[in-house]
Amino acid sequence: MYEEFTQNRIAQLRIQKNVSAREMSLALGQNNSYINQIENQKALPSLTGLFYICEYFGITPQQFFDDSNPCPAQLAQLVADIKRLDPDSLGHIAAIVKALAEKQ
């Protein structure tokens, strides 16, 4: 179960980042087919490899495995930005988010 999730999640996040499997493989310091092999269910990353993959996407392993969050890097950046807001601005953002969520 986790094997397939891991392979699909890497592909999903890579596509969101708009990077090729080859580019990502090389950025991770691996051979040019490393990510392709993972996504095509021919290999799985080691635990260390998974940590590097999470770092590459700018997310934590917890965020990686949170299947209820389809865009963990964007959400992490949004939360980081929101933490810098003053209370009034935060209240406005909260109202906007609530209104948008109610439309879903």
DADA-V360658 format. One record per backbone hydrogen bond with DSSP energy under -0.5 kcal/mol. NH is the residue of the N-H (numbers start at 1). CO is the residue of the C=O. E is the energy in kcal/mol with one decimal. If there is no record, write none. Layout:
nh=[NH & NH]
co=[CO & CO]
e=[E & E]
//
This chain:
nh=[5 & 6 & 7 & 8 & 9 & 10 & 11 & 12 & 13 & 14 & 15 & 16 & 17 & 18 & 18 & 19 & 24 & 25 & 26 & 27 & 28 & 29 & 30 & 34 & 37 & 38 & 39 & 40 & 41 & 42 & 43 & 50 & 51 & 52 & 53 & 54 & 55 & 56 & 57 & 58 & 58 & 59 & 64 & 65 & 66 & 66 & 67 & 69 & 70 & 72 & 75 & 76 & 77 & 78 & 79 & 80 & 81 & 82 & 83 & 84 & 85 & 90 & 91 & 92 & 93 & 94 & 95 & 96 & 97 & 98 & 99 & 100 & 101 & 102 & 103 & 103 & 104 & 104]
co=[1 & 2 & 3 & 4 & 5 & 6 & 7 & 8 & 9 & 10 & 11 & 12 & 13 & 14 & 15 & 14 & 20 & 21 & 22 & 23 & 24 & 26 & 25 & 31 & 33 & 34 & 35 & 36 & 38 & 37 & 37 & 46 & 47 & 48 & 49 & 50 & 51 & 52 & 53 & 54 & 55 & 54 & 60 & 61 & 62 & 63 & 65 & 66 & 68 & 69 & 71 & 72 & 73 & 74 & 75 & 76 & 77 & 78 & 79 & 81 & 82 & 86 & 87 & 88 & 89 & 90 & 91 & 92 & 93 & 94 & 95 & 96 & 97 & 98 & 99 & 100 & 100 & 101]
e=[-2.0 & -2.8 & -2.3 & -2.6 & -3.0 & -2.2 & -1.7 & -2.6 & -2.7 & -2.5 & -2.4 & -2.1 & -1.9 & -0.5 & -0.9 & -1.7 & -2.4 & -2.5 & -2.4 & -2.4 & -1.7 & -1.4 & -2.6 & -1.9 & -2.6 & -1.6 & -3.0 & -1.9 & -1.7 & -2.9 & -1.1 & -2.7 & -2.0 & -2.1 & -2.2 & -2.6 & -2.4 & -2.5 & -1.9 & -0.9 & -0.7 & -2.5 & -2.3 & -2.2 & -0.6 & -0.6 & -1.4 & -1.7 & -0.6 & -0.6 & -2.3 & -2.5 & -2.1 & -2.5 & -2.7 & -2.2 & -2.4 & -2.8 & -2.0 & -1.2 & -1.7 & -2.6 & -2.1 & -1.9 & -2.5 & -2.6 & -1.9 & -2.1 & -2.8 & -2.4 & -2.2 & -2.5 & -2.7 & -2.0 & -0.9 & -0.5 & -0.6 & -0.9]
//
